[in-house]
């Protein structure tokens, strides 16, 4: 019985060695047909992650996190769900998806890579000048672009607003893409 068990274990190994050697030694000649490669299709049920699907997931996550802040009241210098200002709202959304943004709007505009209006994508930052009195250097306000000409911004409260219409349309300054997007 023991010999049979050993034979059953060694037989597949010996077969692999013989086949491996035969394939290594094989040299097709003009009189021999060229071997045919057989492709085995990958089943479509197996999900294959791609860079595009990962980016799409990231953009969906950004919008989802930003939407979870809707209704939070505005608080100058605030940085929590009990009250936030615009730059900390943006910072917290990006931090939730693994991007560490600066704290203030002025720092964020320097940090983000400039993007033209016609190249805006979900997750880009949109900056506005002169949105309040005595509130410091421009830009004075930032929002998170969510597509379709809309942004989520920490007004009072955090809300969806048009980027290029209404109050913000006349104050639009520039847009920037966070590093990592």
SVG drawing of the C-alpha trace seen along z (x, -y; Angstrom):
<svg xmlns="http://www.w3.org/2000/svg" viewBox="-30 -94 46 96">
<polyline fill="none" stroke="black" stroke-width="0.4" points="0.0,0.0 2.8,-2.4 4.5,-1.8 1.2,-2.6 0.9,-5.9 4.4,-6.9 3.8,-6.0 0.6,-8.1 2.6,-11.1 5.6,-10.7 3.8,-10.0 2.4,-13.5 5.8,-15.0 7.6,-12.7 5.1,-13.5 5.6,-17.3 9.4,-16.9 9.1,-14.9 6.7,-17.4 8.8,-20.3 11.9,-18.8 10.1,-17.9 8.8,-21.5 12.3,-22.9 13.9,-20.7 11.2,-21.3 12.6,-23.2 10.1,-23.5 11.6,-22.8 10.3,-23.6 8.8,-20.0 7.1,-20.2 4.0,-22.3 4.3,-25.3 2.6,-24.6 -0.8,-26.3 -1.3,-28.4 -4.6,-28.0 -6.0,-31.0 -8.2,-30.3 -10.7,-33.2 -11.0,-34.8 -14.5,-34.4 -16.4,-37.7 -17.8,-37.0 -14.4,-37.7 -14.1,-41.5 -10.9,-42.9 -10.1,-46.3 -9.0,-49.0 -7.6,-52.4 -10.7,-53.9 -13.1,-52.0 -11.0,-52.9 -11.1,-56.6 -14.9,-56.4 -15.2,-54.9 -13.1,-57.7 -15.2,-60.4 -18.4,-58.7 -16.9,-58.6 -16.0,-62.3 -19.6,-63.3 -21.0,-60.9 -18.8,-62.3 -19.6,-65.9 -23.3,-65.2 -23.1,-63.8 -22.3,-67.3 -25.4,-68.9 -27.3,-70.9 -24.3,-71.4 -24.3,-75.0 -21.7,-77.5 -19.2,-78.6 -16.3,-80.9 -13.2,-78.9 -15.3,-75.8 -14.0,-72.4 -16.6,-69.8 -20.1,-68.6 -21.4,-70.9 -20.2,-73.9 -17.7,-74.3 -16.3,-77.0 -15.8,-76.5 -12.1,-75.5 -12.4,-73.0 -15.4,-71.5 -13.3,-70.9 -10.3,-69.7 -12.5,-67.2 -14.1,-65.8 -10.7,-65.3 -9.2,-63.8 -12.0,-61.2 -10.8,-59.9 -7.1,-60.0 -6.0,-63.4 -4.5,-65.8 -5.4,-69.4 -4.2,-72.6 -6.6,-74.2 -7.3,-77.6 -8.8,-78.7 -5.7,-80.9 -3.4,-77.8 -5.7,-75.5 -5.7,-77.7 -1.9,-77.6 -1.8,-73.8 -4.3,-72.8 -3.2,-72.5 -5.0,-75.1 -7.9,-73.8 -9.8,-75.7 -13.5,-76.1 -14.2,-73.7 -12.0,-71.0 -13.7,-70.9 -14.2,-67.4 -15.8,-66.0 -13.6,-66.7 -12.1,-69.9 -12.0,-72.9 -13.8,-76.1 -12.6,-79.4 -14.4,-82.7 -13.3,-86.3 -14.9,-89.0 -17.7,-86.9 -17.7,-88.7 -16.6,-91.9 -13.6,-92.0 -12.9,-88.3 -9.3,-88.6 -7.3,-87.9 -8.8,-86.5 -10.0,-83.9 -12.5,-84.2 -14.5,-81.1 -14.1,-77.5 -16.5,-74.8 -16.2,-71.2 -17.3,-70.7 -19.7,-67.8 -20.4,-68.0 -23.2,-69.6 -22.1,-73.1 -22.9,-72.4 -20.8,-72.5 -21.3,-71.6 -20.1,-74.5 -20.3,-75.6 -22.7,-78.4 -25.2,-78.6 -25.8,-75.7 -23.6,-73.4 -25.6,-73.2 -25.6,-72.5 -25.2,-75.7 -24.5,-76.6 -20.9,-77.5 -21.5,-79.8 -24.9,-81.3 -26.5,-83.3 -24.3,-84.9 -21.2,-82.7 -21.3,-83.1 -20.4,-86.8 -17.6,-86.0 -16.0,-82.9 -12.2,-83.4 -10.6,-80.1 -10.6,-76.3 -7.9,-73.8 -7.5,-70.0 -6.2,-68.5 -3.0,-66.5 -4.0,-62.9 -7.1,-63.4"/>
</svg>
